[in-house]
Amino acid sequence: MSTKPKKTSRAGRDLPAAIGVGVTLGAGIIAILVFEPRIWYGVVSVALAIATWEIAQRLRDGGIGIAFWPLLIGGQAIIWSGWPWGTTGILVAAVTTVLVSMVWKLLAQGLSAAPKDYLRGLSVTVLVMAWLPVLAAFGALIVTESDGAARVATLMVVVVCSDVGGYAAGVLFGKHPMAPAISPKKSWEGLAGSLTVGTVGAVCCALFLLDAHWWVGAVLGPVLVICATLGDLVESQVKRDLGIKDMGTLLPGHGGIMDRLDSLLPSAFVVWAVLTALL
């Protein structure tokens, strides 16, 4: 007896499952921002703990051993230190995590044996720290502002607009690959769609959520879209190096938590930086 294969999009995903998961996650975030925005810190910390575990597993499978426990615990310290101490807390926690990781990798095998691939493991540990918890800390930090819920909502809305615009334009018009050696399915037409819809979304957020001038959105939109696209390409290259499709399997139609954070992490920093400078 034959069974029908799951329908997949041109991006190679189970589209109905991806939409269902996306709507569920979006509804949960909206509820948090409406009723108790500070829970956003908890959401970010849990998501980053899972993402750290996912990427550590994939790196280990690829023969790269990182300082997992210092990275996991230090990552939580980096995120939560921003609440009482702002950027100073994030910086101190990040530097402390690097120092602990240096010693951890040095002594992990004991005093009687030399470290194996010390430089490689430590370098990747620091890369993952900067990539995940440091960027995520700024995404959590924006909720501490007086209009923090609106800023988090702006982050989510513009990223979604960028994804939807890029997907639609790519499917309908995509003929010219942007970086075929890294991500063959991304096209220049898709990027144009992301820029258009993402900028419109950012302008609307500036006017109706942030009570700011339209040009704030006109600045935020293109910068965020470009950073989100580059963040996606970075993760694509990491996965290509490791010979895998996804970082995990937790989210049907999306892969793992890390596969959803690839564009959100640099976008979170951009939202914090641009809105801190302009508002």
N, C-alpha and C positions, 0 to 999 in steps of 0.2 A: 504494500500500500504506500503510495507516494504522498509526500507532504509538500505543500507549497512553501518555497523559501521565503524568508522574511523580505519585505520590500526595503530596499536601501536607496538612499539618495545618491546623486552623482558624487557626493563627498564620501561615499562608502559607509554610510551610517544607516541604522534602523530609524528612519525619520519619525514614524509615529511614537516610538519609545523616547526618542530624543526630545520631541515636543512635549510629551507628557511629563518627563523629568524636569524640563526647563520651566514649564508652567507651575509645577509643584514647588520648585525651589523659589521661583519668583514670588509666588503667593506667600510663602513662608517669610521671605525677606520683607515684603510689604507689611505683613502683620507685625513683625518686630519693629519696624520703623514707625508704625502708627502708634503702637501701644507702649513699647519700652525700648527706645533706641539703644540704650547701653548694653542690651543683650547682644548687640552686634559684635562687641569685643569677644564674647564667648563663641559666637559663630565663627569668627575669624580664627580664633585659637584652635578650635576643634578641627576646622578644615585644614589648617596648616600642619597640625600634628599628623593627620591622615596622609596629607600630601608628602610630608617628610618621610613617613614610613614607606609610601609607595616608591618614591624615587630612590630611597636607600636600598630597597629590595631589587629594583631594576639595575641599579649600579652594581650591587653585589653579584647579580646574575651575569653581569658583563665583566666581572673580574676586577671591579674597583671597590675597595673597602674604605668607607668614610668613617669619621668619628660620630657614630650614630647617636649615642646617648648624650654627649655634650651638645650635639646639634639639636636634638629633640627638646632637651630641657632648656638649653640656651635660647632656642627659638621661641619658646613660651615666655622666657624672661624678656626677650627683645620686644615681643608684642605687648605684654602687660606693663612693661616699664614706661611705655608712652603715655599711659593714662595719668599717673600722678606727676611725671617728670618731663613729659613732652619729648622733643627731639634729643635732649641731653640724656634722658633715660635710655632711649633707643641706642644712641651711640655707645654709652658705657656698657650696656648689656651685650652689644655686638662685639666690641673689643674684648670683653671678658670671655665671650664664647670662643673667639679665635685663640686666645691664650690657653684656655682649657683644652681646646682641640689639639693644639700643638703638643702639649704634654701628654694627652691621652694617646695620640698616635705614636708618640715616642716610647711610651711605657706599656702599651697594650699587650705586648707579647712577653712582658717581664723584663728584668734587668740582665738576664743571661743570654738573650738573643737580640740581634740587631733588628730594627724595624724593617718590614718588607714594603717596598714601594711607598716609602714615607712621603716623599715630595708629591707624588701623584695623588695619594689619598688625602693629604692635607689640603692640597690645592683645590681638589674637587669639593671637599668639605666647606671651604671658605666660599667657593662659588655658589654652592647650594644655599648657604646661609644668606648671602647677599641676594640671591634670586628669590628665596621663599620668605623667611621671616622678616628680613629687613624691609623689603617692599611691602609685605603684608602689614607691617606695623604702621606704615603711613596710611594704609587703607582703613585700619582700625582707628587711627588718631583723628581722622576727619569727623568722626561722630561726636567728639568732645567739644566741637564748636557749638555756638548758640543755635545755629541752623544746621547742626550736624546731620540730622535725619534727611534734610533736603540735599545735602552734599553727597551722602551715601546713595540716595535715590538717583541723583544726577549721574554718579559713576555707573550704576547698574543700567539706567535707561540708555545712556550714550553707548555703552558697550553692546547692549542688545541691538540698538539701532545699527551700529557698525556691522555686527554679525549678520543681521537680517538683510541690510543693504548689500553687503558683500556677497552673501549667498545668492540672493535673487539676481543680482547683476551677473554674477559668475555663471549661474545656470543658464540664464537667458542669452547672454552676450559674450561670455568668456571664450576667447579664442587665442589670446596672447599670454602665455605663461609668464608670471612675474619672476619666479626663481625656480625653474624646473628641476635644478639639481638638489634643491632643498625640499620644496613642497610643490609637486607637479600640478596639483589642482588649483593653486592660487593663480589668479589672472589679474592683469592690469585693469580689465573691465570690472572685476570684482572689487579691486581697491577703489576705483572711481565710485562705485555704488556705496561702498563703506564710507567714503569721504562725504558724499552727498547726504545720505540718510543720517549718518552720525553727526554731521554739522547741524543739520536741521533739528535733530533731537537735542543737541547741546544748546542751541539758541532758544528752543522752547523751554528747556529746563532753566536757563538763565532768567527768562522772563517770568515764568509761572511758578517755579519752585524756589529759586534763589532771590527773586525780587531784585535782579541786577539788570544792567544794560545788556542789550542784545549782543553787543560786540564781545562781551565776556564769553558767551557761547561760541561766537565766531572764532575766537582764539582757542578756546578749549577743545572744540570739536576736532579740527584737523590734527592738532598735536596728539590728542588722545587716540584717534584712529590710527595714526602712523605708528605710535608706540605699541598699541595693541596688536597691530599686524606684525611688527618686528618681534614682539614677544611670542606670538604664535610661531613665527619662523624659527626662533631660537629653540623652542621646545621640539619643533619638527626635526631640527638638525641633531639635537641631543638623542632623540629616539632613533634617528637614522644611524647615528654612531653606535648605538646599543643594539640595533637590529630588531626593534620592536615597533608595534603599531600604536599601542596605548601604554600609559604608565600604570593603569589599573583596570578593574572591571566593575567597580562599585556602582557606577551610574549607567544604566542601560541606554545605549544610543550615544553616549558621550565618552565612555572609557572610565578613567579614574578621576578622583578629585583634582589631581594635578592637571589633567587634560582640560579641565574647565577653568583652571586658574592661570593658564599660560598667558592669556591676553589681559586678564583682570589685574594681575600683579603689577606690571608696569603702568597700567591705566590708573591704578589706585594712587601711585606716587604722583602721576601727572595731575590728577584731580586735586590732590593735596597741595602740590606746588603752585599750580596755576591759580587756584582759588585763594590760597594764602596770599599770593602776590597781588591779585586783582580786586579782592573784596575787603 
